[in-house]
Amino acid sequence: MRQAPILSEQIQRFRPDDPIETAATPPASWYTTQSFLELETDSVFQNQWLFVGRRDQLQKPGDYFSGTFLRRPYVVVLDDTGELRAFYNVCSHHGTCVATGEGTAEHFVCPYHGWTYDRQGALTKAPLAGAMQSLKERNLDLTPIRVCQWGPFIGLHFGTPSDSPDTLLAPLIKAFATDPFENIQFVRRVTYQVECNWKVFVNNFLDGGYHVAHVHPELTGQLEMASYRSTLGEQWSMQSCPATSHPESDASSDSAVRVSGHADYAWIYPNFMINRYGPWLDTNAVFPISPRRCLVVFDYFHEGPPETGFLERSLAASDQVQQEDIEICHRVQAGLNSGAFHQGVYAPGFEAPMFHFHRLLHADFQA
Ligand code: FES
């Protein structure tokens, strides 16, 4: 992609072929400017599967949910035969967004002039537009978006995928200690608006556990941090750590059950994380809102229905971890905004997953 000179110079400041011991992190402009968010919209998010929802949100024909990923409004629906479909949520008449929120629809009626689309996206009614020649000559149906189910998740691809997530992410599934999706059911969604660039939040996830002892002292006691390991895949990475073995007297405590046995923290390029620990699986989907703001959607799953008290205590413990991460991300963004910080360095023993992320971004910026 041809870049404006200043943008190109800022991309080149990151040198992906340097060894991690001497490499510099991307410059602050990657995290603060509209031009980088525009670049990411077209060169990163356009070319990846993006996990925007869960299959359990759609149970019967007509069930749908809608949203906007950066500037792209979409609606995902089960059609008349129960097949999963997705469309740009954009009316063919003057571009109005047709669907809102989520629910069940017999058809989608544009609120502006009443053009009506069925669950297959076909235009079925255009009130008082009988003489309009384009009704006969042009395809005025909703524009389809590629959609798939992967495990319990629904993915959209706004470009042309090289393959399905089933194929692309098969090695990641193998990297989990056990099948991550077996026996889990959705229990709760929690959403956080975070005042930082979306990559600041992802970086925090990908520092190989470097921040855990400082930011999450309570979590440190639950994990054998000396055994923390990272594995890098083609467009994913996995951080794994055994849980601390508790004395028998503590083995049934909430924290021992919540993070028991083993913890796997998976990341899928560019913005989706899957955490599997004890009886829990949670996902973190990071949606850019502006250069310095993102929305992080946490979906919590559990092996079977959790006991109510344990559920609430576990989610409260998780919320504490998220608040600690959010606070540190705010502080990082403040430094990036300051003009006093240009490029940092990597901690080689920990931050290989983060360097891997930055190299993937750089490759997409250059493509
Ligand atoms: S913009 Fe949708 S019916 Fe006119």
Boltz pocket constraint, residues with backbone or C-beta under 6 A from the ligand:
constraints:
  - pocket:
      binder: B
      contacts: [[A, 91], [A, 92], [A, 93], [A, 94], [A, 95], [A, 96], [A, 110], [A, 111], [A, 112], [A, 113], [A, 114], [A, 115]]
      max_distance: 6.0
